[in-house]
Amino acid sequence: MREFDELVQVDDPAWPELQHAFAGSAVPLRVLPADPDEGRRCLLQMQVTTRSVLGALTLHCGGLVLDDGWLRVYGAGCPAGGLPSLGRVNGFPGRFDPHWYPAAGLVVGHDVLGGVFCLNGGDPAGCGRPGAPGQLTYFAPDTLEWEALDMGHSAWIGWLLSGGAERFYAGLRWPGWRAEAAALDLTQGISVIPFLWSKEAHEDLAATSRRAVRLREVVGVSADFARRLGPVDPGFLGFPGEE
């Protein structure tokens, strides 16, 4: 176990470079203020240093809100803004526990459709997930399956800031999506009926009916259908949204 000071007193901390990347973001971006105590708690439990992008975000940033609220990336949490911390999303123990870790992986982001970005744990295949340990996977609400993204957390953040999500979400965005996402608060997502995985939604997404609901509800509905219809149980999808 490393003490907190060992995690933050490092050469080449990632935060200055991250701030530079934020300033040059190719997509609309909000950088939320951090909850300092929660950031310290999360960093200590994860045992990552601030030399990493994950550690720097966790300590210095409440979270990132990209594309006018379409995608939320977790950090230290920002209670005033309604965004939970990595610790709350992943169910970290209240006090540091050297024996606890997120076996299935660390949920690092959600989108408004209930899509889940997760860093694989040490045995992805054993958890029914694709990709290598430590690499990003995405639970897709339009297929109810996990997809390997073949990149680590640092590369993922760079990819998001460079506009990579535009092509990624090309089939999941309808005319007016940005205004609908911007109207939400950070506890909310968008419920789509017929469901995104249905034949009707795949054929004409713009014709679906959409409404703002709790993001936890959106994620929960997708998880329930995945367990009933998908090839495998999707497992833990995080606890999005402040209660």
For each residue, the residues with C-beta under 8 A, 3 or more apart:
1: 47 98
2: 6 7 47 49
3: 6 7
4: 7 8 40 43 44
5: 8 9
6: 2 3 9 49
7: 2 3 4 10 43 44 47 48 49 50 55
8: 4 5 13 43 49 50 59
9: 5 6
10: 7 13 49 50 51
11: 51
12: 51
13: 8 10 16 50 51 56
14: 17 18 50 51 52 53 55 56 154
15: 18 19 50 56 59 60
16: 13 19 20
17: 14 20 21
18: 14 15 21 22 53 56 57 60 61 157
19: 15 16 22 23
20: 16 17 23 24
21: 17 18 24 25 157 158 161
22: 18 19 25 29 31 161
23: 19 20
24: 20 21 161
25: 21 22 28 29 66 161
26: 161 162 163
27: 66 67 160 161 163 165 166
28: 25 66 67 68
29: 22 25 64 65 66 161
30: 64 65 66
31: 22 61 62 64
32: 61 62 63 64 65 75 78 81 83
33: 61 62 78 80
34: 38 39 59 60 61 62 75 76 77 78
35: 38 39 62 76 77 78 79 85
36: 39 40 76
37: 40 41
38: 34 35 41 42 76 77 85 87 88
39: 34 35 36 42 43 58 59 60 75 76 77 85
40: 4 36 37 43 44 59
41: 37 38 44 45 85 87 92 96
42: 38 39 45 46 58 76 85 86 87 92
43: 4 7 8 39 40 46 48 50 55 58 59
44: 4 7 40 41 47 96
45: 41 42 87 92 93 96 97 100
46: 42 43 54 55 58 86 106
47: 1 2 7 44
48: 7 43 52 54 55 58
49: 2 6 7 8 10 52 55
50: 7 8 10 13 14 15 43 55 56 59 60
51: 10 11 12 13 14 55 56
52: 14 48 49 55 56 153 154
53: 14 18 56 57 153 154 157
54: 46 48 57 58 108 119 153 154
55: 7 14 43 46 48 49 50 51 52 58 59
56: 13 14 15 18 50 51 52 53 59 60 61
57: 18 53 54 60 61 63 64 73 75 76 157
58: 39 42 43 46 48 54 55 61 75 76 85 86
59: 8 15 34 39 40 43 50 55 56 76
60: 15 18 34 39 50 56 57 75 76
61: 18 31 32 33 34 56 57 58 64 75 76
62: 31 32 33 34 35 75 76 77 78 81 83 85
63: 32 57 72 73 74 75 76 77 78 81 83 85
64: 29 30 31 32 57 61 72 73 75 157 160
65: 29 30 32 68 69 71 72 73 83 186
66: 25 27 28 29 30 70 71 72 73 160 161 165
67: 27 28 70 71 165 178 181
68: 28 65 178 181 182
69: 65 72 112 181 182 184 186
70: 66 67 111 112 165 169 177 178 181
71: 65 66 67 109 110 111 112 160 165
72: 63 64 65 66 69 83 109 110 111 186 240
73: 57 63 64 65 66 108 109 117 157 160
74: 63 77 83 84 85 86 89 107 108 109
75: 32 34 39 57 58 60 61 62 63 64 85 86
76: 34 35 36 38 39 42 57 58 59 60 61 62 63 85 86
77: 34 35 38 39 62 63 74 83 84 85 86 87 88
78: 32 33 34 35 62 63 81 82 83
79: 35 82 242
80: 33
81: 32 62 63 78 186
82: 78 79 185 186 187 241 242
83: 32 62 63 65 72 74 77 78 186 242
84: 74 77 88 89 239 240 241 242
85: 35 38 39 41 42 58 62 63 74 75 76 77 88 89
86: 42 46 58 74 75 76 77 89 90 92 106 107 108
87: 38 41 42 45 77 90 92
88: 38 77 84 85 91 92 239 242
89: 74 84 85 86 107 238 239 240
90: 86 87 102 106 107 238 239
91: 88 102 239
92: 41 42 45 86 87 88 100
93: 45 96 97 100
94:
95:
96: 41 44 45 93
97: 45 93 100
98: 1
99:
100: 45 92 93 97
101: 121
102: 90 91 105 106 107 121 236
103: 121 122 123 127
104: 118 121 127 129 235 236
105: 102 118 119 120 121 124 127 129 137 236
106: 46 86 90 102 118 119 121
107: 74 86 89 90 102 110 116 117 118 236 237 238
108: 54 73 74 86 117 118 119 136 153 156
109: 71 72 73 74 116 117
110: 71 72 107 114 115 116 117 189 215 219 238 240
111: 70 71 72 114 115 117 169 189
112: 69 70 71 181 184 188 189 190 215 218
113: 141 142 172 189 190 192 196 218
114: 110 111 141 189 215 218 219 221 222
115: 110 111 138 139 140 141
116: 107 109 110 138 139 219 237 238
117: 73 107 108 109 110 111 136 137 138 149 156
118: 104 105 106 107 108 129 136 137 138 139 238
119: 54 105 106 108 134 135 136 137 152 153
120: 105 124 127 129 131 132 133 134 135 136 137
121: 101 102 103 104 105 106 124 127 133
122: 103 133
123: 103 126 127 133
124: 105 120 121 127 129 130 131 132 133 135 137
125: 128 129
126: 123
127: 103 104 105 120 121 123 124 235
128: 125 146 232 233 234 235
129: 104 105 118 120 124 125 137 146 235
130: 124 137 146 147 148
131: 120 124 135 136 137 148 149 150
132: 120 124 135 148
133: 120 121 122 123 124
134: 119 120 152
135: 119 120 124 131 132 148 149 150 151 152
136: 108 117 118 119 120 131 148 149 150 151 152 153 156
137: 105 117 118 119 120 124 129 130 131 146 147 148 149
138: 115 116 117 118 146 147 149
139: 115 116 118 145 146 147 222 226 234 237
140: 115 143 144 145 146 147
141: 113 114 115 144 196 197 218 222
142: 113 171 172 196 197 201 202
143: 140 147 197
144: 140 141 197 222 225 226 229 230 234
145: 139 140 226 230 231 234
146: 128 129 130 137 138 139 140 234
147: 130 137 138 139 140 143
148: 130 131 132 135 136 137
149: 117 131 135 136 137 138 156
150: 131 135 136
151: 135 136 155 156 159
152: 119 134 135 136 155 156
153: 52 53 54 108 119 136 156 157
154: 14 52 53 54 157 158
155: 151 152 158 159
156: 108 117 136 149 151 152 153 159 160
157: 18 21 53 57 64 73 153 154 160 161
158: 21 154 155 161 162
159: 151 155 156 162 164 165
160: 27 64 66 71 73 156 157 164 165
161: 21 22 24 25 26 27 29 66 157 158
162: 26 158 159
163: 26 27 166
164: 159 160 167 168
165: 27 66 67 70 71 159 160 168 169
166: 27 163 169 170
167: 164 170
168: 164 165
169: 70 111 165 166 172 173
170: 166 167 173
171: 142 205
172: 113 142 169 196 205
173: 169 170 177 205
174: 177 205 206 208
175: 206
176: 179 180
177: 70 173 174 180 181
178: 67 68 70 181 182
179: 176 182 183
180: 176 177 183 184 190 210 212
181: 67 68 69 70 112 177 178 184 190
182: 68 69 178 179
183: 179 180 212
184: 69 112 180 181 188 189 190 212
185: 82 188
186: 65 69 72 81 82 83 241 242
187: 82 214 215 240 241 242
188: 112 184 185 212 213 214 215 241
189: 110 111 112 113 114 184 212 213 214 215 217 218 219 240
190: 112 113 180 181 184 210 211 212 213 218
191: 210 211 212 213 217 218 221
192: 113 195 196 201 205 208 209 210
193: 208 209 210
194: 198 200 201 208
195: 192 198 201 221 225
196: 113 141 142 172 192 201 205
197: 141 142 143 144 201 202 225 229
198: 194 195 201 202
199: 202 203
200: 194 203 204 207 208
201: 142 192 194 195 196 197 198 204 205 208
202: 142 197 198 199 205
203: 199 200
204: 200 201 207 208
205: 171 172 173 174 192 196 201 202 208
206: 174 175
207: 200 204
208: 174 192 193 194 200 201 204 205
209: 192 193
210: 180 190 191 192 193
211: 190 191
212: 180 183 184 188 189 190 191
213: 188 189 190 191 217 218
214: 187 188 189 217 218 241
215: 110 112 114 187 188 189 218 219 240 241
216: 219 220 239 240 241
217: 189 191 213 214 220 221
218: 112 113 114 141 189 190 191 213 214 215 221 222
219: 110 114 116 189 215 216 222 223 237 238 240
220: 216 217 223 224
221: 114 191 195 217 218 224 225
222: 114 139 141 144 218 219 225 226 234 237
223: 219 220 226 227 234 237
224: 220 221 227 228
225: 144 195 197 221 222 228 229 230
226: 139 144 145 222 223 229 230 233 234
227: 223 224 230 233 234
228: 224 225
229: 144 197 225 226
230: 144 145 225 226 227 233 234
231: 145
232: 128
233: 128 226 227 230
234: 128 139 144 145 146 222 223 226 227 230 237
235: 104 127 128 129
236: 102 104 105 107
237: 107 116 139 219 222 223 234
238: 89 90 107 110 116 118 219
239: 84 88 89 90 91 216
240: 72 84 89 110 187 189 215 216 219
241: 82 84 186 187 188 214 215 216
242: 79 82 83 84 88 186 187
243:
